[in-house]
Amino acid sequence: MASHGTIQRPSTVATPTTPTAGRPEDSTGKTLDDFRRPEFRLVCPLSIPSSPEAASLRIIQNLTHFALYYTHFVWIVLFITLIPQRKVSLILLVIMTYVASLYLLLLRACPANFHLLRKIIDKRIVLGLIVIATMIELIATKAGLHLVITLAATVPLVLTHAVFWVRNDFCVEKWGGGNGGGGGGEESVPLVDESMEVKKNIGYSHVGLSYENAVEGHHWRIITSAFSHISVIHLVFNMSALWSLGVVEQLDHIGLGVTYYLHYTLVLIVLSGALVLGMYHILIGRFKLEYFRRVTAVGYSCVVFGWMTILSVKQPSSKLNLFGFLSLPISFAPFESLIFTSIIVPQASFLGHLSGIVVGYAIAWGLIHGMNNFWAISMLGWIVLFSVISLKRSGAYGFDFIEIESVMDTSLPSVRFPGTGRTMQMSSLPIEGVEI
């Protein structure tokens, strides 16, 4: 089974320690060839195919491997060409993309033994029909010229990349002095010596929110996950959208403003994280979708989408400017951004963004209200205390100066019920006539 970027391990066949002719050895019994450094040879990832058959095979392999990236490239170019004049076509493109995203999400969430979506209905046919329907809609809305220009500009670039790109980017070689006598050969070795200490960095899996970690007591991840991002694109999109939402701080006359923003940002962080865990619990417990047990959610998107929703209800006439060139009506911005983020950043949490929208509507409609300075400071204090306690209990980080004592009296006997995992503490006096 081939894998991109995989390096073969060195052969474990024992090599003779007998010195060979012309190769002096030191006191440890090793020859000078054993002390040679590995020769790193960087290979250019672009090369000309040797034959038309090789070019065809390379195109098929690269189209299969980079299909998602090629699709993103074509989609982004088409999206940009439709922005200036074809608003209706742009909305239809977003809707069809949303349909395709929902289908792929449903396909990913369904178990492997679900024959209707896995075996009977072919994914390629469904996606092909969605693409054809999108093209027909674009032509019907007088955006056929934009579609032709996009395909004429992107397809040659995609095919050129697929023809000249070689997936095996590098090679590491080492002299192998093993076959007794003299010539030896070359074999692949790992890029990193396993005997070297590898520096451990903190990734999103260490601070992200997942159902599995929450069950283990890592409740502090509700806070840390909101301020962590999976990629630079994810971070740039969130910060650009948050900058555009800065108008919230200037709307004191309709009940918003800086204080309102600070109060309910805290509410959005906590409630959206709790809602995500609740969704995971339902999907795992009710629908038996074990996939969501290990899904990790990160990003400030829950807060951004929540404020988009609040602003769409409080100030529906506003505009949301993304990246300085994309202007969206604020009334549709939450769901348009939900689709756009799912396309640009496939790893982004769909349920996390959706939870921000739900909590945002609850705040905008007055279902969650009454926050003031007292409740905000009290809530912040409880969050800090709860996070420190969960950090201590989960063992993620050590706090030697904090001790959490048990509420049970260890001087009293206790009885454990087999099979239930429950422990009952009895009084110090013996109870007669009772068998457990």
N, C-alpha and C positions, 0 to 999 in steps of 0.2 A: 504494500500500500504506500503510494507516494504521498509526500507531504511537503508543502512549500517551506523552505528554510530548514529542513531536517538535515542534520549532519550525522553520518554514521560513526559509531563508536569504534575505537581501535580494536583490532583482533586480539582475542585473549589467548591465542595459541602461544605456548611457551617457546621462547627462543633460546638456543643453546648458548651457554656462557663460555664455550671454548673460544679462545681468541683465534681470529682468522688471519690469514697471511696478509701482511701489509697494514694491519690495523692494530696498533699497540693498545694495551689495556692498562688501566690503573690498578691500584691496590684493591679496589672493590670488585674487580672482575668485569667491569664494563668497558667497552671500547669507546673510542672517541666519537664514533657515529651516534652512540646513545646520548651524547650530550649536545647534539646539534639542536638548534632551535627549530620549531615548526616553521615551514615556509608558507606564509600567507600569500595567496595569489588571488587578487580581486579580478573578477571577470565582468566585463561590461554586460549589463542586462539586455542590450540591444545587439542583434546580429542578423545578418541576411540569411534567409533559409537556403538550404543547399539545392532544393528542387521544388517544383510546384506542389508535389505531393506533401513535402514537409511543410510548406507554407499553409496548405489547406488544413493539415493536422494541427498546426500551431494556432490557426485561427479558431478552430473548434474548441481546443483546450482553453484558450484565453477567454473566448466568449462565455464558456461555461464557468470559468473561475472568477472572472471579473464582471459577470452579468449585472450584478447589483450596482457596481460603480459606473458602468457604462450607462445604465438606465438613469442613474442620478445625474450624470453629465448631460444627457440629452434633455431630461426633464427641466433642469435648471436653465439651460439655454432657451428652451421653449417658453418657460415661465417669464423670463426677462423680455423676450420679444413680444409677449402679449400684454405686458404692463401698460405701455403708453396709450393704446387705442382700443384694445379688445377686452373690455372689462367683463362682458358676458362670457366670452370664451375662457377667460381666466377663471371665472367662478366655476364653469363646467369642468375645466381641467382639475381644479381642486376637489370638486365633488367626486369625480371618477377616481382620482388618486385616493381619496378617503375610502371609497368602496373597495379598492384593491388592498388598501392597508387593513381594513376590517376583515377581509377574506383571509389574508395572510396571518393575521392575528388569531382568527378562529381556527385556521388550519394548524397553527403552532400550538394552540392550547388544547386541541382535541387529542385524546389518547391514540396510541398507535393502532389499536384494534377497532377503531371507528371506521368501518369499511366504506361508508357513504362518501366521506371526504378524502379518505386515504387511498381507496382502491377503485371505487366506481367512477368518481368524478376526477378527471385528470387536472392537475394544477396548471399545466401548460395550456390546456384548452380554455380554462376559465380566464387566465391572464391574457391570453390571445384575444378572447372575445371582448375583454375590457379595453384593450388597446384599440381594437377595431371600432368599438363604440365611441371611444374618445376621439378618434380621427374623424368619424362621421359627424360628431357634434361640432368639432372645430370647423369642418368644411361648411356645415349648415349655418354657422354663425359668422361666415365670411372671414374665417381665420385660416383658410386653406393655404394662402400664400405664405403666411408665417410658419405653418407646418412644413411646407416644402423648403423654405429657406433654412429652417432649423435642421432638417434632415440632410440637406445638401452640405451644411457646414460641419455637422457632427459625425455623420456616418463615415466619411473618409478618414477623419481623425481616429475614430474607433478602430476601423479596419487597419490603419497604419500601425497603431499601437499593438493590435492583436497579431499582426504579421511579424513585427520585428522584436517583440518582447520575449525574452527568455526567462522562464520562472526560476531556474537554478542560478541564483545571483552570484554565488561565491563558492570557492573551493579551498579547503585547507589540506595541505599535504605534508607528510612526514616520511622521512627515510625509514624503511623497514629493513633491518639487517637480519631478518629471520631465516632464510632458507639455507642455513649452514654455510655454504661456501660463499659466495661473494656477491653477486649482483644485488640481491635484495629487490625491493620494489617500493611502491608508494601506496599509502592507504589513508583514508580520511580520519581525522581526529576532531574532537570537540573544539570549538572556538575558545571555550573557557576551561581552564584546568580545574578538574573536580577537587584537587587538593587545596586550591586557593579559597580563601574565605570570601564569600559573595556578600556584598553589602545589601542589606535588606531595607527597602524603601516602603513607605506607607502608600498603599494604593486605595482606590475607591472601595475595594472589598473589605478594607479594614475599618472604614467609617460609614459605609453605605447601610441603608435600611433594608433588611430582609426578614421574612417571616421566621425563618430558621433561627436567626440570631436573636430575634425578639423573644422567641420561646425560651432561649437560653438565658434571658435576662439582660440582654444588651439594649435596654430601652433608651439609653443615652444616644443611640444612633438616630433617633428621631430628630435631634438637633443637629448633629454633625453631618448627617446626610444632606440637609438643606443647603449647606455651605460648601459642598464638594461637587465636582463636575467630572464627567467621564472623558471629555475632550475639549480642545481649545474652541472648536466650533460651537459646542454646547454652551461654553462659558460666554463666548462673544454674542451669541443669539440672546441669552438671558440678560446680559448687561445692556445690550442695545434696546431690548424691549423695556427693561426697567428704566432706562434713561428717558424713553418716550413716555412712560407713565408718570414722570415727574410732575405733570400738570396736577396730579392729585394734591400736592402740597400747596397749590395756589387756589384751591376751590373751598376756601373757608365759608363762603356765602351759602353753600349748599350742604354744609355740615361735614366737609372733609377737612383737609389741612394737614400740617406736619404732625400734630399730636394724634389725630385720628389715624394717620398712616403708621406711626410707631406702635400704637396700641394694637391695631388689628393685624399688623405684620406678625406680631408674636402669636396671635390667635391662629393665623393661617399656617404658620410653621407647625404648631402642635397638632391642630385638628386635622390638617391634611395628612400628616404622617400617621396619625391614629386611624384615619379613614382608609388609607392604603393598607394598613395591617388588617383592618376589618374586611376589606375586599379580598385580600389574600386568604383570610380565614374561611370565608364563604366558598371561594373557588376550590380550596383544598378540602374542606370538610364536607361540603354539600355536593360538589361536582367531581370530586376525586381527581383534581388536576394538580398532581404533585409537582408539576413544573414550576408553579409559583412559590413553592416552598423555598427555593434557592435563588429566586430573582432578587437582584440588588437594585434598589432605587436610590439615585443620587441627583442632586441639582436643586437650584433655587427656583426651578420652574413652577413648583406648586404655589409659591408666593406670587410670582409674576402672573400666572394664569388667574390666580384669585383676584389680583388687583385689576387685571383686564376685565374680569366679569363685573366687579364692583363699579368700575368706571362706565361700563356699557349700560348699566342700569341707572346710575346716578346722572351721567352726562352722555346720552346716546348720540349727540351730535358731534362728538369729538372724533379726531382721526388719530390713528396709531402709525407712526413712521418707524419702519424697521430698516436698519443699515443705511439710512439716509436717502433711499431711493424708492422704497416700497411703502406706499400709503394705503392703509386698510381702514375701512369703517369700523369704529370701535364696537358697534353692535354685533358684528360678526367676527371680530378679532379673536376671541377665545377659541372658537372652533376652527377658524382658519389657521391660527398659529399651532393648534394641536395637530392638524394634518401636516403642516409645513415642517414642524419639528420632527415628526415621525418619519418624514421622508429624508430630510437632511441628516438627521442623527438617528439611525435605526436602533441604536442601543438605548435611546431615551425611553423612560418609563411612561407608557401610555396611561396606565392607571394612576400614576403619580400626578400627571398633568390634569387628568379628569377629576381627581380628588380636589385639586386646587380650585377648579371651576365650580364644583359642588359647594365647597365651603364659601367661595366668593358669593354665590347666589344666596346662601343662607345669611351672610352678613348684609348684603345689599337689600334683601327683602325684610330685614329686621328680625329674623329668627334668632340671630345671635347679636345681642346689643347690650348696652349698659357698661361698656369699658370706660374707665376713667383712670386717673393717675394712681389712685390707691390700689385698684384691682390689677392694674398693669404691673406695678412694683411687686405686689404680693404674688402674682402669677410668675413673675421672673424669679423671685426668690425660691418659690416651690420648685420651679424647673431646675434651678441650679442644685438645690438640695437633692432632688430626685435623681438627677444625672450623676451626682457624686456617689450616691448610695448604690445605684445600678452599676457604676463603674467598679465599685468595691466588691459588690456581690458577684458580678460576672467574672472578676479576676482579669479583666482586660488590662488594667493598669493598677499598680500597687500604691496603696495609701496606708503606709505603716502607722501613721499617727491617728488613723480612724479605726475604731473597733465597733462592730455591730454585735450586740449581745442578743442571745436567744431569750424569748419571753417565757420559755418553759422552765419550770423548776426542776433541775436535775436531781434533786434529792428525793423526788417522788418516783415510784415505779411507773413504767409505761408498758402498754400492751399493743402489739402490732398485729393488725388483722391481715392474715395471709391472702394474697391475691388482690387486695384493694389498694395497697400502698398507704393506708391511713394508720395513724398512731393515736391511741387514746391514752391520756394521762389519768391515772387513778388517784384517789386520795390516799393518805398515809395509813388509813385504817383498813384492815382486811375485810373483804366482802365475802360473806359465807353463803353457800348455796348457789353460787353462780359459776357456770362453766363457760369458758370462751374458747 
